[in-house]
Amino acid sequence: MSSPGMGLSSAPQSSIANAVEQKLRAERVVKAGASWFITVGVLSIINSVLSMSGAGFHFIFGLGVTELVDVLARQAGQSGFALDLIINGFVAGVFVLFWHFARKGQQWAFLVGMALYAVDALLMLYFKDILAAAFHGYALYRMYMGMSG
């Protein structure tokens, strides 16, 4: 005895599995693109701490605007240190917010975050930090891929 419709049940299950797999893949791409925002924000804070502690190096992944604030804070002396962390903490927090909303697929977060990061890349070019500007370009590409996913 054969059961009617036996061959039909596998086709819908297969298409459902494919749809679920495609959705999961798209979510991974979006989250990978969004993760660049938190990486930039966190490393910008680390760069500020390194700068204020007198370390002779920094990560190219950070923000140019936070480096500018670091330079100004060093000139201000001891009171500049606290102000540096407050301002750069705020800037990094904005990028954490972009990460939060971008990983949920909010396109506005990608667009606004990428626009601000592109302006920051121009700041890096102005200061002739070509390696950091090139990294900005790569990160912008990866953010765009996440937004497109």
ZIHULIN-V962523 format. One record per residue. N is the residue number from 1. RES is the residue in three letters. SS is DSSP state (H for helix, E for strand, L for the rest). PSI is psi in degrees with one decimal (999 if undefined). Layout:
# ZIHULIN-V962523
N/RES/SS/PSI
N/RES/SS/PSI
This chain:
# ZIHULIN-V962523
1/MET/L/135.5
2/SER/L/149.4
3/SER/L/134.4
4/PRO/L/141.6
5/GLY/L/11.7
6/MET/L/-41.3
7/GLY/L/-20.1
8/LEU/H/-23.7
9/SER/H/-25.3
10/SER/H/-29.6
11/ALA/H/-48.3
12/PRO/H/-37.3
13/GLN/H/-39.0
14/SER/H/-42.0
15/SER/H/-34.4
16/ILE/H/-43.5
17/ALA/H/-40.5
18/ASN/H/-41.5
19/ALA/H/-42.1
20/VAL/H/-42.2
21/GLU/H/-42.2
22/GLN/H/-39.6
23/LYS/H/-43.4
24/LEU/H/-39.8
25/ARG/H/-43.2
26/ALA/H/-40.7
27/GLU/H/-39.1
28/ARG/H/-40.7
29/VAL/H/-44.2
30/VAL/H/-46.4
31/LYS/H/-35.4
32/ALA/H/-41.3
33/GLY/H/-40.0
34/ALA/H/-30.1
35/SER/H/-20.4
36/TRP/H/-31.0
37/PHE/H/-44.1
38/ILE/H/-33.8
39/THR/H/-47.1
40/VAL/H/-44.6
41/GLY/H/-47.4
42/VAL/H/-44.5
43/LEU/H/-25.0
44/SER/H/-40.7
45/ILE/H/-42.9
46/ILE/H/-42.0
47/ASN/H/-40.1
48/SER/H/-43.6
49/VAL/H/-42.6
50/LEU/H/-43.1
51/SER/H/-47.0
52/MET/H/-22.2
53/SER/L/-4.1
54/GLY/L/10.6
55/ALA/L/147.6
56/GLY/L/16.8
57/PHE/L/166.2
58/HIS/L/163.8
59/PHE/L/141.5
60/ILE/L/-8.2
61/PHE/L/-12.8
62/GLY/L/-170.5
63/LEU/L/141.6
64/GLY/H/-35.3
65/VAL/H/-34.8
66/THR/H/-33.2
67/GLU/H/-39.0
68/LEU/H/-43.7
69/VAL/H/-37.8
70/ASP/H/-44.3
71/VAL/H/-45.2
72/LEU/H/-36.9
73/ALA/H/-38.0
74/ARG/H/-35.9
75/GLN/H/-25.7
76/ALA/H/-12.4
77/GLY/L/-151.7
78/GLN/H/-37.6
79/SER/H/-24.5
80/GLY/H/-26.4
81/PHE/H/-48.1
82/ALA/H/-42.8
83/LEU/H/-37.3
84/ASP/H/-47.6
85/LEU/H/-34.4
86/ILE/H/-49.5
87/ILE/H/-48.2
88/ASN/H/-29.4
89/GLY/H/-39.4
90/PHE/H/-46.5
91/VAL/H/-46.0
92/ALA/H/-36.8
93/GLY/H/-35.2
94/VAL/H/-41.0
95/PHE/H/-31.5
96/VAL/H/-38.2
97/LEU/H/-42.5
98/PHE/H/-42.5
99/TRP/H/-46.7
100/HIS/H/-48.6
101/PHE/H/-33.8
102/ALA/H/-36.9
103/ARG/L/-16.0
104/LYS/L/2.0
105/GLY/L/12.0
106/GLN/L/110.1
107/GLN/H/-33.5
108/TRP/H/-36.5
109/ALA/H/-40.9
110/PHE/H/-48.1
111/LEU/H/-48.3
112/VAL/H/-44.1
113/GLY/H/-42.2
114/MET/H/-37.4
115/ALA/H/-45.2
116/LEU/H/-38.3
117/TYR/H/-33.2
118/ALA/H/-40.6
119/VAL/H/-40.2
120/ASP/H/-35.7
121/ALA/H/-38.1
122/LEU/H/-36.2
123/LEU/H/-40.2
124/MET/H/-40.2
125/LEU/H/-39.0
126/TYR/H/-40.2
127/PHE/L/7.5
128/LYS/L/33.9
129/ASP/L/80.2
130/ILE/H/-40.4
131/LEU/H/-44.0
132/ALA/H/-38.4
133/ALA/H/-39.2
134/ALA/H/-40.7
135/PHE/H/-39.5
136/HIS/H/-43.3
137/GLY/H/-43.3
138/TYR/H/-44.8
139/ALA/H/-39.0
140/LEU/H/-39.7
141/TYR/H/-44.9
142/ARG/H/-37.4
143/MET/H/-43.0
144/TYR/H/-42.0
145/MET/H/-37.6
146/GLY/H/-38.8
147/MET/H/-35.2
148/SER/H/-19.4
149/GLY/L/999
